[in-house]
Amino acid sequence: MKLLSILILNTLSLSLYAQVTEKDSLSNQRFLTLVNANREQSYTTFGSGVGNLEPLLFEARLSPSFYFTGLERKWALTLNPQVQMRMLNKNSFPIRNPSYRISINYYHGLELWKHIFLRKILYKNALWFASLLHHSNGQEGSFYISDSTHEVNLQNGNFATNYLEIGLSSYKTEVLNKKYYSIREFKTYVEYHPPKWSIRELDGKYGYLRIFAKLGIIGSFKQGKHDKMNRFLQKSSLELKGGWIFGGLNKNSEADIKARLIVDVMYKYYPPWLDEIAFFLRFYRGQDYYNIYFVKHELTAVTFGITSNIMNFKKAVKVLN
């Protein structure tokens, strides 16, 4: 009888352990899926598109990531070195001084998220993150061609800034039926450039405080009557991003919309015959993000190209739902 009791207790404990392990495993998968969704993607454009970009053969960004996580997977640390380049459509096809950006990103799950009111306003899965970043062009020439005219040296002028980001990322999924599903993302973050962390020539010109918000949409919340449209939406995503630059910005007023507003809209189509590639159409308006070129006129461009697809959406829906 005693042996039977021990066997029953062992069986119950193993069953309980399996349930807890399965629950923890799902929680870990959900957290790592959220982290993966926050990765910045590699891309390349075809030409310079339509707008005031100088004539280009392409603009490209290489963006690999390296992961470190805890045993319980309640946190994650990523290292993300990036290189961004523009190849000009001129004799010898020169490449402008690339943008080098490296970031160390810390992510942590929000265990209390399900108990606070923000879950009702935003989405049910969330994490917070903090990042330390470096952005430069790898040059060491004088920032100005001439100190008397203050004309900026775009050829080999030094550009370098180090900054911090802290923000919140929230997700929601919905399964419409066996074939169709949707994913929604809301992300907001603050970007701060401590003045002593940047070259002194950026003081009063770059805008050291920035606030961003992004809404991402994959698929459709409602299943339409036309199946062709449903299939098209299932392979589509839309990202709407807005930002505002605070601080000294070439003597522009704090309410100067033209100088301070950033609008970044990207549509992506994920063709069924390519698992890891998506086509994109992007509209960008705001300060040029390409290192020292921020000093030029506000960039307005519509570009087209291909980008990496970093997430299996069907698996993500199963985990996040």
N, C-alpha and C positions, 0 to 999 in steps of 0.2 A: 504493500500500500504506500509505504514511504517512497519507494522507487518510482511508483506511478505518479505520485504528487510532484516529485522532482522533474520527471519527464514533462508533465503538463505545464509546470512553471517555466521550464526551459523553452517549450514550444511557444508559450504566450510571450515570453520576453523576446524571442527571436522575431515573432510576428510584429511586436511593437517596434523593435529596432528597425525592421524593414520599412514600416510605415513612416517612421521619423526620418530614416535615410532617404526615402523616396521624396518626402516633403522638402527636406533640406536640399536635395538634388535639384528639384524643380525651382526652388528659390534661387539657387546658385545659377541655374541656366537663365532664369529671368534677369538676374542682375547682370550677367556677362553679356546677354543679348542687348541690354540697354547700353552698356559700355561700348559694345561693337557698333551700335547705331550712331554713336557720337563721334566716330572716327571721321576725319576729313579725307575725302576721296581724291585719287589721282584723276587727271583729265587732260585732254588736249583739244584745242579748237581747230577748225578748218579755216585758215585765213584770219582776217581781223574783223569780219562781220560788217555790220552797218553802224556807223557812229563816228566818233572823233578819235578812235585809236589810229596810230600811225600804221601804214601798210605793213601787214605781217604775213608770214607764211603760216605761223601758228603761235599760240600761247599754250604752254603746258605746265602742269604741276605734278611732280612725283612725290607721293606721300605715303611711305611705309610706316608701320607701327610695330612696336615691340611691347609685349605684355608681361606684367608681374602681378601675381595675385596671392592673397592669403589662403591658408588651408580651408577656412570657412567661407572664403569668397565673399566676405562682406565688404571688401575693398579691392581696388585694383589700381595699379600704377602703370602708365603707358609712357613710352618714349617715342616721339614722333618727329623725325628729321625730315624737312621738306626742302625741295629745290623747285623754284618757279622761274620760267624763262620765256622770253619773247624773241623769236627769230624774225628779223626784218626782211621784207621783200625788196631788197636792194642788191647792188653788186656785191658779190661774195657772200651774200646771205648772212650778215653779221648777227650775233646774238647779243642783245643788250645785257649789261651786267645783271646776272641772275639775282633773284631774291632768295636769301637763305633764311629759313625759319626753323627753329628747333624748339620743341615744347616738352615739358615734363608735366603730365596730367595725373591728378589724383581723383579717383571716383569713390564715392561711398553711398551705399543704399540708404534710403530713408525709411527706417523701420516704423517710425511714428506717422508716416504719411497717411495710412489708412484710418487714422484716428483724428485727423485735423480737417478743417473745413475746406482747405485748398484742394483737397481731393475731389470735392464736388464741383469746384470752379474749373479746375484743370482736368487731368486724367489720372487713372487709378494707379499706374506704375510710375515711380519717380526715383531720381537720384540727384545728389548735388556733386559738384566738381570744383576743383581749384587747379589752376595751371600757372606755371612759370615759363615765360617764352622769351626768345631772343630773335630779333629780326634785323638783318643787315644785308648789304650788297657786296661785301668782301673787298671793298676799295679803301684806299688810304690817302687819296688825293684831297686837296683843299675843297671844302664845301662850296666855296664861291670861286668863280673864274676871276673876278675882280672885286676887291673889297669896296671900291668906290661906287660901283654900280650895283653890287649885291646880285649879280647874275649867277644863278646856281650852275655848278659844274655837273652836267648830266653824264659826262663821259667817264670820269673816274673819281667823282666827288664822294667823300665818305658819308655813309648813312648807317646808323646803328641805334637801336633802341631795345631795352629790356622792359618787360612789363608783366603784369599779373592779370589773371582772369578768375572770376568766381561766378558760378551760376547754378541754375536748376534746369533739369531736363525731365519732361513728363510725357508718358505714352498711354495710348488706349487702343485696343483692338476690338473688332466686331466681326463675327462670322455670320454671313448672310445666308449661305447654304453650303453644300459640299464643294461648290466650285468657286464661290466668290467670298471675299473678305475685305476688310479695310483696316488701315493703321493710321492713327493720328498722333502727331508729335507737337508739343509746345516746348520751346527752349528760350530761356532768357539769361543774359549774363552781362556783367560789368567788366570793362577793360580799363586798367589804370596803368599809366606810364609814369613812375616816379621821376621827377625832373633830373635827379642825379644819376639815374640809370640810362640816360640817353645822351647823345652828343649835344653840346651846348647850343649848336646852331638850330636845333629843333625847337628851342624855347620860343613860345609865342607864335609858332608857325604850324605845328603838327596837330595840336589838340590832344592833350594828355589823358582825357577822361572820355570814355565812350560807353554807351548803353545800347544793347541789341536785343531784339526779340524775333523769334522765328516760328512759323507755323508750317508743319509738313503734313501732306495729305497723300496717302496711297490708296487707290481704289475709290469706292463710293460707299457712303453710309446706307444708301437705299438702292435696292435692286430695281433697275429700270425694266420697262416692258420689252425693250429691244435687246436681244442677246448680243448683237454685234457691238452695241455701245457698252454693254457690260464687260465684254471681253477686252475692249479697248481701254476702259477705265481700270480694269484689273492689271493691265500692263503699264499703267501711267502713274506718275507722281508729280506733285506740285509743291514747291517750297517758296514761301513768302517771307522775306527777311527785311527788317527795317532797323535802322540805327541812327543815332544822333551823336555828334561830336561836340563835347564841351571843352572849355578852356581856350587859351590864346590860339587864334587861327588866322594869322595874317591880318590882324586888326578888323576882322569881320565881327559884326555884332553877334550877341548870344542868340538872337532870333533870326539870323540869316539862314533861311531854308536852303537856298541854292548852295551855300558853302558847307553847311553842317549836316544836311539830311543824306542818308545812304539808303538806297532802295535796291534790293537784289532779289530778282524773281527768276526761278529756274524750273522749267518743265522737263521731265525725263520720260523716255519711253524705253521699256525693257523688252526687246524682241524675244519671242519664245525660242528662237534658234541660237541665241547667245546667252549663256548662263551668267557670265561675269562682266558683261558690257552693257551699257545703256547709252542711248543717244540723248543729247540734251539741247535745249534752246534756252538761252539765258539773256535777261535784260539787267544791266547794271547801270546805276547812276549815282555818282558821289565822288568822294576823294579817291584818286588813283591809289590802288593797293600795292603797286609795284615799286617798292623801296623809295628811292629818292625822287621818283616821278610824281610823288604826291604834290610837289610844288607847282606842277603844270595845271592847266585848266581842269575843271571838274570833268571826270570821265563819264561819257554816256555811250553805251555800246550794246548792240544786240549780237550775240555770237552763237555759233552752232558747233557741236563737236561730239566727242565720245567720252564717257567717264566710266570708272570702275563701279561694279555692283558688289557691295561688300556684305550683303545680307540675303539669306534665303527667306523670302517673305512668308512662305507657307509654314516653315518651321518656327519663325518668329511669332506668328499668330498663335500657334499651339502653345508656345511657352508663355506668352504675355497675356493670353486670354484668361 
